[in-house]
């Protein structure tokens, strides 16, 4: 058929800016999903099997055995996917916030605390563990990531969760 197919595995986060080429398909495997590129600018962040995809331009297709059918995300849309909870949520995203980690800020909308913490670890260089009982608590807001310790303190105050130090870094847990 002459079509060139590439598959890439992603653990962590990345911003993709891919020119549409009908002779090539790119599939990105991240967490529990397969993301098919249709020519676009999009951001993918993972924490274990939880995945967040946000589209700034163009569109992507997101498929998983845990989804009844693939989800097509267009410009200004995002998907939060958590196979352990059996949940997938499509929501509006601010296109200017897609890939915001590159400019020192992270913006979230109803994002599980586990994914927020994974982003802070990845982009603010802080080691943080999230207690099981608050992992899925949703956070909406923007955090400056120039100082990871300050970003974690801000997050704990905004979420009314306890932030404590332990041997491996920090722990976010429900207030006692």
N, C-alpha and C positions, 0 to 999 in steps of 0.2 A: 504494500500500500504506500510505501515511501514515507509514512509518518514516523517521526522520531519520538520515542516515548522515554521520558526520564522519571525516575522515582527517587525521592530524597526523604530521609528520615530526619526529623527535627525533635530534639529534646531541649527545652529552654525557650528562647524567644528569638524572633527575627522579623525584620521588615523586608518585604519583597516588592520589587518594582520590575515587572516583567512585561515586555512588549508582546502583543498578540502575534502569534505565528501559527497559522493553520496547519503547517506541516509538522509541528512539534506539540506534544502534550507533556505537561509537568504535573506530577502528583506528589504532594507532600504528605507524609505520614507523621502525625503529631498526636501524642496521647492516644485517645480512642477513636480518632477520625482520620479520614483521607480527604485532603483538600485538593480539588482539581482546579488548576489555573486556567482561566479563560482570557488572560491578558489584563493585567491589573496592578494596582498598588494596594497591598494589604499587610496586616500585622498579625502574627500568630504568637500566642504565649501559652505555655503549658505548665502545669504543676501536677506531676503524676499523670493520671488519666484525664484530669480536668483540662479543658482547652478553651481558649478565647480567641476568636477570629474577628477582625474588624477590617472593613473594606473602605479605603479612601477613594479609589477610582476603579472603574470597570466592575467586574463581577467574578465570583468564585463559586464552586459547587462543593459542599461539604457532605460527605457520606460516612456512614458507620453502620455496622451490623446492629447497633443499638437504636438506630433511627429507622422509622418505617419507610422513609424514602429520602433521597438526597435533598439537602436544603440549598437553594440558590440564594446567595447573598449579593446584593447590588450595592453600589456606592452609598455610603452613609448608613450601612446596616452592619450589625455584628451578631455573633452567636456565642453564647455561653453554653458549654456542653459538659455534663458530668454524668458519665455512665453509671457510677456507683449509686447515684441518687435516681437514675433513670430520668434525668431532666435535660432539656435543651430549650434555651430561651433565645429567641431572635428579638433584637431591640435596635432602636436608632442609636447611632454613634455620631459624635461630632467629627467630621472628616479632618479638621485641624488637629484633633487629639491623637489620630492614628500615627503610631511611631513617635509619640511625644517623649518617650524615654531618651531619644537622641538629643533633645533640647533641655533635658534636666527636669522634666516633670512627668508625672504619671497621673492620668485621669481615669476614673472608674465610674461605672453606673451599675448599681445593684450587683457588684462583683463579689463572689465568695471570698472571705478573708484569707483562705488558703492561697488563692491566686494572687491576691494583693501582696501577701507576704513573699511569695515566690518572685514577684516582680521587684520588690524591694531588695531581696537577696541578690538578684541578678544585676540590677542597675544601680543600687545604692551601696552595694558591698557589705551589707550587714547580714549576720547569720541569725535567723529567727525560726523558731518552731512554733506552730500554732496548735493549741490544745484541741483535741478531737471535738469537744463540746461547742467550740466557737468557729470551727473550720468553715462552715457553710453560712455563717452570718454575713448578710450582704452589706457592702460598703459602697457609698457613692461620694465622690469628691475628687479633689486634685491634691497631690502631694509633691512638694519640691524634693528632689533627690540628691541635691548637692551634699547634704550632710545626712547620712543614713540613720545615725542615732536620733537626730532631731525629727526626721520623717517618721520613725517608729514611735517616738513620743507623741507626735501629732496624731498619728493613727490611733494609738491606744486611748488618747483623750477623746477624739471624735467618736470612737466606737464604744467608749465606756468599758474597755477591757483592761485587765491588769497587764502591765509590762514589767517583767522581772528579768534580771540577769541570771544566767546559769553558766556552767563550765563551757558549753558550746556556743554561747552568744546570748540571745534573748529568747524569752518565751512569752507569747501572748495567750492569755487565759481569761476566763470569766472572772469578774471582780468577786472577791470573797466576801 
